[in-house]
Amino acid sequence: MERLTVLGTGNAMVTEYYNTCFAVDDGEEYFLVDAGGGNGILRQIKAAGIPFGRVHHMFVTHGHTDHILGTIWVIRKISSMMKSRSYDGIFTIYCQESLEPVIRSICLSTLQEKFTALFDTRILFHPIRNGQTEEILGRKLTFFDIYSTKAEQHGFRMQLKNQKILVCLGDEPYNPRCKSYAEGADWMLCEAFCLYEDRDLFEPYKKHHSTVKEACETAEELGVQNLVLWHTEDTHPLNRKALYLSEGKNYFHGNLYVPEDLEVLEL
């Protein structure tokens, strides 16, 4: 059975949640997507019960701090395990071509040489482009440009081993140019910065983000079966799920999920 482990659900500036990132697994190997903004990723992965020795593939969607900086800690951890012979095989980082030198530069500037010595031998960078398809852990992934207005960013369409389709839209609103990738998805992962009623408070549109209402309307229009909302603000830590579900169900009639950090969804 394939699962989605939610490692974080918050936007860049949250303190009540970890930044949005996740892993997909089949009980054996894990595909990690983003790593949040710091070494909290080590705590989240440990708390989720994910063995680092089973993380051999990672995708970094874009270069914003709340998605990329945790990657440095993942590299440090895995490199250290390689050095101590407690990690078998190769670790591959998939990212857009322009992001590879950024990750390399941060690592070379902040990590000791012993942690970067395995670059290009056992720690590999795999550049991706719009429309590029790869087979990763027995799953077909097609990466696509989300046409961000802020920084180059990619999402992906993944065919799971059970043949269902999971689509990650990144952390910006759906762009109609991505319709061929998102339409009819069994699972769609979508940012929802805040409730529609709180839009004047949080000003999501100025940040190029959505409210729960718009995300749900989009999923309904695309014929999505299961919608996961995250990358949110954190002023409702005790009742966010109830509030977001209550608003969202007015606009989306499939299965709606507003997960907490470390929640696991069966795909």
C-alpha positions as CSV (number, residue, x, y, z in Angstrom):
1,M,0.0,0.0,0.0
2,E,1.3,3.4,-0.9
3,R,1.2,6.3,1.5
4,L,1.8,10.0,1.8
5,T,3.6,11.1,4.9
6,V,3.0,14.7,5.7
7,L,6.2,16.1,7.2
8,G,5.1,19.7,7.4
9,T,2.0,21.8,6.4
10,G,2.9,25.4,7.1
11,N,4.0,28.4,4.9
12,A,7.4,30.0,5.1
13,M,6.9,32.0,8.3
14,V,5.0,29.6,10.5
15,T,6.0,28.7,14.1
16,E,3.2,26.3,15.0
17,Y,3.9,23.9,12.1
18,Y,6.9,22.8,10.1
19,N,7.2,24.1,6.5
20,T,5.3,22.1,3.9
21,C,7.1,19.0,2.7
22,F,6.3,15.3,2.3
23,A,7.3,11.8,1.4
24,V,5.6,9.1,-0.7
25,D,6.4,5.5,0.0
26,D,5.3,1.9,-0.6
27,G,6.5,0.6,2.8
28,E,10.0,0.1,1.5
29,E,11.5,3.2,-0.2
30,Y,10.6,6.9,0.3
31,F,10.5,9.7,-2.3
32,L,11.1,12.9,-0.4
33,V,9.7,16.2,-1.8
34,D,11.2,19.4,-0.4
35,A,12.7,19.6,3.1
36,G,11.4,22.8,4.7
37,G,13.6,25.6,6.0
38,G,16.0,24.1,8.4
39,N,17.3,21.2,10.5
40,G,13.8,20.6,11.8
41,I,13.5,18.2,8.8
42,L,15.7,15.8,10.8
43,R,13.2,15.9,13.7
44,Q,10.2,15.5,11.4
45,I,11.7,12.5,9.5
46,K,12.7,10.8,12.8
47,A,9.2,11.5,14.3
48,A,7.6,10.0,11.1
49,G,9.6,6.8,11.5
50,I,11.3,7.2,8.1
51,P,14.7,5.5,8.0
52,F,17.2,7.8,6.2
53,G,18.7,4.6,4.7
54,R,15.5,4.2,2.7
55,V,15.5,7.7,1.2
56,H,17.4,7.5,-2.1
57,H,15.5,10.0,-4.2
58,M,14.5,13.6,-3.5
59,F,12.8,16.4,-5.5
60,V,13.3,20.1,-4.7
61,T,10.4,22.1,-6.2
62,H,12.1,25.5,-6.1
63,G,14.6,27.7,-4.4
64,H,12.6,29.5,-1.7
65,T,14.1,29.2,1.8
66,D,11.2,27.2,3.3
67,H,11.7,24.5,0.7
68,I,15.4,24.4,0.0
69,L,17.4,25.0,3.2
70,G,16.3,21.7,4.8
71,T,17.8,20.0,1.8
72,I,21.3,21.0,3.1
73,W,20.6,19.1,6.3
74,V,19.3,16.0,4.4
75,I,22.6,16.1,2.4
76,R,24.7,16.4,5.5
77,K,22.8,13.5,7.2
78,I,23.0,11.2,4.3
79,S,26.7,12.0,3.5
80,S,27.6,11.3,7.1
81,M,25.8,8.0,6.9
82,M,27.7,7.2,3.7
83,K,31.0,8.0,5.5
84,S,30.1,5.7,8.3
85,R,29.0,2.9,5.9
86,S,25.4,3.0,7.3
87,Y,23.8,4.1,4.0
88,D,23.9,1.9,0.9
89,G,23.7,3.2,-2.7
90,I,23.3,6.6,-4.3
91,F,21.3,9.6,-3.2
92,T,19.7,11.5,-6.2
93,I,18.4,15.0,-5.9
94,Y,16.0,16.1,-8.8
95,C,15.7,19.8,-9.3
96,Q,15.5,22.4,-12.1
97,E,18.7,23.1,-13.8
98,S,19.1,26.6,-12.3
99,L,18.7,25.2,-8.7
100,E,21.6,22.8,-8.8
101,P,24.4,25.4,-8.5
102,V,22.4,27.1,-5.7
103,I,22.3,23.9,-3.6
104,R,25.9,23.2,-4.4
105,S,27.0,26.7,-3.4
106,I,25.2,26.6,-0.1
107,C,26.6,23.2,0.7
108,L,30.2,24.2,-0.3
109,S,29.9,27.4,1.7
110,T,28.4,26.0,4.9
111,L,29.4,22.3,5.2
112,Q,32.8,20.8,5.9
113,E,34.5,19.2,2.9
114,K,33.9,15.8,4.2
115,F,30.2,16.2,3.7
116,T,30.5,17.3,0.1
117,A,33.3,15.0,-1.0
118,L,30.7,12.5,-2.3
119,F,29.1,15.0,-4.7
120,D,28.9,13.5,-8.3
121,T,29.9,10.0,-7.1
122,R,27.3,9.0,-4.6
123,I,25.3,12.2,-4.2
124,L,24.0,13.1,-7.6
125,F,22.1,16.1,-9.0
126,H,19.6,15.2,-11.7
127,P,18.3,18.3,-13.6
128,I,14.7,18.3,-14.8
129,R,12.8,20.4,-17.3
130,N,9.2,21.1,-18.1
131,G,7.5,18.0,-19.5
132,Q,10.4,15.7,-18.6
133,T,9.4,12.2,-17.5
134,E,11.4,9.9,-15.2
135,E,10.8,6.6,-13.6
136,I,11.5,6.8,-9.9
137,L,11.1,3.8,-7.6
138,G,8.8,2.1,-10.1
139,R,6.6,5.2,-10.5
140,K,6.3,7.4,-13.6
141,L,6.8,11.1,-12.8
142,T,6.3,13.9,-15.2
143,F,7.7,17.3,-14.0
144,F,6.0,20.4,-15.2
145,D,6.6,24.2,-14.9
146,I,3.9,25.8,-12.7
147,Y,4.6,29.2,-14.3
148,S,5.3,30.9,-11.1
149,T,5.3,34.7,-11.0
150,K,8.0,34.8,-8.3
151,A,10.6,32.1,-9.0
152,E,11.0,29.2,-11.4
153,Q,9.1,26.3,-9.8
154,H,8.1,22.8,-10.9
155,G,5.3,20.4,-9.8
156,F,4.8,16.9,-10.9
157,R,2.3,14.3,-12.0
158,M,3.0,10.9,-10.5
159,Q,1.5,7.6,-11.6
160,L,1.5,5.5,-8.4
161,K,2.1,1.7,-8.5
162,N,-1.6,1.2,-8.0
163,Q,-2.1,3.3,-11.2
164,K,-3.7,6.2,-9.4
165,I,-2.5,9.7,-10.3
166,L,-1.1,12.1,-7.8
167,V,-0.4,15.7,-8.7
168,C,1.7,18.2,-6.8
169,L,1.0,21.8,-7.8
170,G,3.8,23.3,-5.8
171,D,3.1,26.2,-3.5
172,E,1.3,28.6,-5.8
173,P,-2.2,28.7,-7.3
174,Y,-3.0,26.4,-10.2
175,N,-2.2,27.9,-13.7
176,P,-4.6,26.8,-16.5
177,R,-1.5,26.1,-18.6
178,C,-1.0,23.0,-16.4
179,K,-4.4,21.6,-17.1
180,S,-3.1,18.5,-19.0
181,Y,-1.1,17.5,-15.9
182,A,-3.7,18.2,-13.2
183,E,-7.1,17.3,-14.8
184,G,-8.8,14.2,-13.5
185,A,-6.1,13.5,-10.8
186,D,-7.0,11.0,-8.1
187,W,-5.0,13.0,-5.7
188,M,-4.1,16.7,-5.9
189,L,-1.8,18.5,-3.4
190,C,-2.5,22.2,-3.3
191,E,-1.6,25.3,-1.3
192,A,-4.3,27.1,0.6
193,F,-2.7,30.1,2.4
194,C,-5.8,30.9,4.5
195,L,-9.6,30.9,4.7
196,Y,-11.4,33.0,2.2
197,E,-13.0,35.0,5.1
198,D,-9.5,35.8,6.3
199,R,-8.2,37.1,2.9
200,D,-8.1,40.7,4.0
201,L,-6.0,39.8,7.0
202,F,-3.4,37.6,5.2
203,E,-3.6,39.1,1.7
204,P,-2.8,35.8,-0.1
205,Y,-3.3,37.3,-3.6
206,K,-0.4,39.8,-3.0
207,K,1.8,36.8,-2.2
208,H,0.4,34.9,-5.2
209,H,-1.3,32.3,-3.0
210,S,-4.9,30.9,-2.8
211,T,-7.6,30.7,-0.2
212,V,-9.3,27.5,0.7
213,K,-12.2,28.5,-1.5
214,E,-10.2,29.0,-4.6
215,A,-8.2,25.8,-4.2
216,C,-11.4,23.8,-3.7
217,E,-13.1,25.5,-6.7
218,T,-10.1,24.6,-8.8
219,A,-10.1,20.9,-7.7
220,E,-13.9,20.7,-8.4
221,E,-13.4,22.1,-11.9
222,L,-10.6,19.7,-12.7
223,G,-12.6,16.6,-11.5
224,V,-10.1,15.7,-8.8
225,Q,-11.1,12.9,-6.5
226,N,-9.0,13.7,-3.4
227,L,-7.7,17.1,-2.4
228,V,-5.0,17.8,0.1
229,L,-4.7,21.4,1.4
230,W,-1.6,22.7,3.1
231,H,1.1,25.4,3.0
232,T,-1.1,27.5,5.3
233,E,-0.9,30.2,7.9
234,D,-0.8,29.1,11.5
235,T,-3.1,31.3,13.6
236,H,-5.6,28.4,14.0
237,P,-3.4,25.6,15.3
238,L,-6.1,24.0,17.4
239,N,-9.0,24.1,14.9
240,R,-7.5,24.7,11.5
241,K,-8.7,21.3,10.2
242,A,-12.3,21.9,11.2
243,L,-12.4,25.5,9.9
244,Y,-10.7,24.7,6.5
245,L,-12.9,21.6,6.0
246,S,-16.0,23.6,6.8
247,E,-15.2,26.2,4.2
248,G,-13.8,23.8,1.6
249,K,-16.8,21.5,1.5
250,N,-18.9,24.3,0.1
251,Y,-16.9,24.3,-3.0
252,F,-15.4,20.8,-3.4
253,H,-17.4,17.6,-3.3
254,G,-14.7,15.0,-3.4
255,N,-12.7,13.8,-0.4
256,L,-11.1,16.8,1.3
257,Y,-8.0,16.5,3.6
258,V,-6.4,19.2,5.8
259,P,-3.6,17.1,7.4
260,E,-1.6,17.9,10.5
261,D,2.1,17.6,10.5
262,L,3.2,13.9,10.6
263,E,-0.2,12.7,9.5
264,V,-0.2,9.8,7.1
265,L,-2.6,9.4,4.2
266,E,-3.2,6.1,2.4
267,L,-3.2,6.7,-1.4
